[in-house]
Amino acid sequence: MRPPPECRTFVSPAVESVITDMKMRLKDPDLARLFENTYPNTLDTTVKYFDESKNSAFVITGDINAQWLRDTTNQVSQYGSILAADNNLAALVKAVIQTEARWITEYPYCGAFQPPPESGFGLTRNPWAEGVTVNPPVDKRVVFECKYELDSLAAFLKLSRIYHNATKDFSFLNDSWLSAMSAILKVVDEQSQPTFDPNYNIVSYYNWTGGSGSPSPMVPNGGNGEPKGRTGMVGTSHRPSDDLVVFAYNVPANAMLSVELRHSADLLRSVDVLSDMAEDAERRARDIKQAITQHGVVDSMLTYETNGYGGAYFMDDANVPSLLSLPYLGFMDRHDPLYVRTRAAVLSARNPYYSRGVAFYGVGGPHVSPVDPWPMSLISAIYGTDDDQEILQHLYTVVNSTAGLGLMHESVNIHEPKRYSRSWFAWADSYFSEMILDLAERKPHLILNSSSFADARVAEPLEVPFTLHVYIYTNYISTLIERDGWMAAQQKKASETAAASDSSADLKPVAHGKPTKPVTKAGPGLPLKIGITVLSLVMIAITYRPFELFGLVKRVYDPSNSATGPAAVPSQPLDFSVHYKTPITEDTARKAAIVNAFKHAWRGYERDAWGYDNYHPISHKGSNLGDAEQGIGYMIVDVMDTLMIMADGAGGRDGELNEMRRRAAEWMETSLDFDNGGEVNTFETTIRILGGLLSAHHFHTRHSTDSGTREWSIYLELATDLADRIMPSFNTPSGLPLTNTDLRKRIGRGDSDNNGWCSTAEATTLQLEFKYLSHLTGDQEYWRIVETVMQVVKNAFPPNSPQLVPIFMDPNTGQLIPIDIRLGSRGDSYYEYLLKQYLQTNRTEAVYRQMYDNAMDGAHEHLFKRTEQQNLLYTIEIYPHRDPNGQQAWAVRHKQDHLVCFLGGSLLLGATEAHGSLPPIPIEGERTARDWQSGEDLIETCMETHNTATGLSPEIAMFDYDFKHKDPTDEREWYIKGNMRGDDLLDARYILRPETVESLFIGYRLSGDNKYREWGWKIFQAIEKHCKLESGGYTSIRNVDKVEGDEGRTDMMETFFLGETLKYLYLLFSDATEIPLSDYVFNTEAHPFPVFTPTISTNVI
């Protein structure tokens, strides 16, 4: 599916024209819809930056924020025939060429690059490049990955050819491009040399190898790979798939290079002064082609790789260039007997990476697995035949492989079509639509309406219909007028509201009305449309690039871009080097101590309460949540991913952890039945059970290749079953969920203790779970119901308001109840999930970043305070009341829940967006410095509340002195209410909460400051001393300011102690590669979900 127009990263009227034309001509509506999705996908989703004035662009591969030379060429190649019809699109391609020319000149052996500095984007972490040694060395601020892939250089030449052929523009042949060409020819010369000189010294111009502990593999012979003899071909270290070669001479890559060098020679000859370079390119193209004939043919077939010593490896890989794609590349005719024989072998069991199952077939590769072929391989096969029946077979196998998402995947499992890698793959989308355009010209009778055959050529230069431009501009300008008129009305309404409100600087309570719903309005009247049409004609006559005037080259959210986010005020960048002393490495001893604590707790639970929701370690028994006699294994499900993470962290060598994990998985397979759940809290069940199942599914399937086991599917099946039982709770007039869900009866129930209202935090902390489930299953309904909740909240606020939410909402009316506002209980995770929704979907839902920033602006202004002596930063609560004059105002409680201690880490995360670099790259601007400092200060305050007799923090800390509740002999600037009188209140208890250690984990991962580890170790030692039961398990304690031994214990071990507290402590002492913050988002119950790019458009934006 396509993102909505306002979310597309580049708009081309010529592309839209081709889509309109093809939709009318394609006879299969499903094929037409797939073409409509795939053809513009590169422009819709991957143009992250473009500035024509700087001749600079950044086009990402899709789900990775980096630009590959190879991918970019393949992503935009399909637009070659319409570049002359769209100057802005041509300017984009030219900017891509110029940007890549600069990169190649400096780093000709590298294939993937970071955003150019002028884009203003931060760097992207690449864990696969960590621990890798590359020679010549590279600057990782420029290079994302320096795998030498010969086809990347050929791809640059191909894109240059496509651009020139379409536009006849020679201006790109500047010094930068010629320097890149010289660098390419130099690499060709260097990599044509044999491994050994006459004296058997190794000749090495480039080498690459993973080091100890690196996720990338080690390469033999000092990173130089297998030796190669001289053949006339050009060696490479990596394939087009990014995988290492077996033998250095990759035949398809050489074939592509031969073609593009020959075309480059023709291009260079057109400029007289470049004739010498043209002759050099022509000679090398000829030598390579001859060498392929002499050394690349074995047993009357082309081989995939050879080494010049007689060694050859027959296989094929799905990525282009491949043996299957040689006709597409222009290297040989599809009827050439050599190709026909090779093609038959590639599409058979002779190819070790060809596989066929009940759901899919094709060529895969080691990049994913032998049983997960890539749709791209069948697209290449279509280019390689004229057989109508075979073309249709391959075509509809691909068409039916999208799992309902309407876009191409990277790979598809041969047995289970819904098991795929990459929900969308821009390169494959482009390759598919390019193939459709080719069939429309080459085989129109197969796919076009019969009336279209006579006009089968598609999108020739300058053939975009003039009348269509008029139509596009008319409707586009009408849309602008409607949109701007609506916005002006809203702004006027907001201004009137503001003028009518109290002008005091203090925050005033607002009576929030029912959320505004979108209203469909009639378009402009006929006179206005006529005027718009005339204006459109004038614009087209003036310039063929009017879309530039409207700024339709959209960018992903950038805080410094006032059009998409708050304006950034220039300030000094954060200096992380102050804290960052050493790399984040594992603290083996302390990590082992955390694992031993986990085992101690789990042994007690298994012995006394197996299968129960809760564990009472003093009485050695279990209990269940909800109203049912039987439970749903809250403890087991909530803790399963902790077991998996720890077992994986031990490399599978810890037999006890492995057995614990096996027994837990067996219980879920055989005993978990949600009919046993009865009435449960919707929020708690979602974050603990649904979140736990989804995380377990991820951690089991990310390493396991045995898809035939029950465990492979059980977690996702259970998650889907549970979500379907919870969904009826969203069936309210507003779409806000009810507080409780009866899992057996599949109905929702309101909160009878709070007027039927729902907690704001609970209603807005279901989104990560349901969105991830939607992403995994392709079911959009899961996404829609939780997005509706966010729509209700968003519509309740004027734009750019502080957006501090009261703690209750009414599910019937959708109103925010004018009641307490706080960052603690019933409010906390609303703010947490604003940021995390933005991060979870790979920063594609900028609205949540905006809402988070607005909320943090409001929190800093209205909810943050400091103590007088130590300058401790703490949070307050505000609640509406009547002042002495009878006017509504806000009263203040200087009260901070331990729950608020998540916020320190959240602020740090928001200040860096978890880029994962070492140290992290901050977002520039005043807000960033403010949030980073506040995050650090809040964590310090939370650690100050551990300054108790036990070294543990109370449930609630008070910070005001006006009511004389504080012991005058206590030097702390905070106190526990009731302790001065000796009351045994709930405020003083410690229930093994995770919030502080959560922030310590985030703080350490983002800064490398060892103080966070020391603080975490201090907390763990206090837990061991005061909460551990020698007989098994851990308990809560009644009063953190009293050391009472067994008398001070309470008989409860919460599930979150194992699922969150010990997990965060474990990760605090792990190295940076274990659940990296750049790749994962933790739900509010510490279940890690992988970051993904959604294929379902948000309804909030």
Secondary structure, 3 states (H helix, E strand, C coil): CCCCHHHCCCCCHHHHHHHHHHHHHECCHHHHHHHHHHCCHHHHHCEEEEEHHHCEEEECCCCCCCEEHHHHHHHHHHHHHHHHHCHHHHHHHHHHHHHHHHHHHHCCCCCEECCCHHHCCCCCCCHHHCCEEEECCCCCCCEEECCCEHHHHHHHHHHHHHHHHHHCCCCCCCHHHHHHHHHHHHHHHHHCCCCECCCCCECCCCEEEECCCCCCCCCCCCCCCCCCCCCCCCCCCECCCCCECCCCEEHHHHHHHHHHHHHHHHHHHCCHHHHHHHHHHHHHHHHHHHHHHHHCEECCEECCEECCCCCEECCCCCCCCCCCCHHHHCCCCCCCHHHHHHHHHHCCCCCCCEEECCCCEEECCCCCCCCCCCHHHHHHHHHCCCCHHHHHHHHHHHHCCCCCCCCCCCEECCCCCCCEECCCCHHHHHHHHHHHHHHHHHCHHHHECHHHHHHCCCCCCCCCCHHHHHHHHHHHHHHHHHHHHHHHHHHHHHHHHHHHCCCCCCCCCCCCCCCCCCCCCCCCCHHHHHHHHHHHHHHHHHCCCHHHHCCCCCCCCCCCCCCCCCCCCCCCCCCHHHCCCCCCCCCHHHHHHHHHHHHHHHHHHHHHHCCCCEEECCCCEEECCCCCCCCCCHHHHHHHHHHHHHHHHCCCCCHHHHHHHHHHHHHHHHCCCHHHCCEEEHHHHHHHHHHHHHHHHHHHHCCCCCCCCHHHHHHHHHHHHHHHHHHHHHCCCCCCCCCEEECCCCEEECCHHHCCCEEHHHHCCCHHHHHHHHHHHCCHHHHHHHHHHHHHHHHCCCCCCCCCCECEECCCCCCECCCCECCCCCCHHHHHHHHHHHHHCCCCCHHHHHHHHHHHHHHHHHCEEECCCCCCEEECEEEEEECCCCCEEEEEECEEEHHHHHHHHHHHHHHHCCCCCCCCCCCCCHHHHHHHHHHHHHHHHHHHCCCCCCCCCCCEEECCCCCCCCCCCCCCCCECCCCCCCCCCHHHCECCCCHHHHHHHHHHHHHCCCHHHHHHHHHHHHHHHHCECCCCCECEECCCCCCCHHHHEECCECHHHHHHHHHHHHHHCCCCCCCCCCCEEECCCCCEEECCCCCCCCCCC
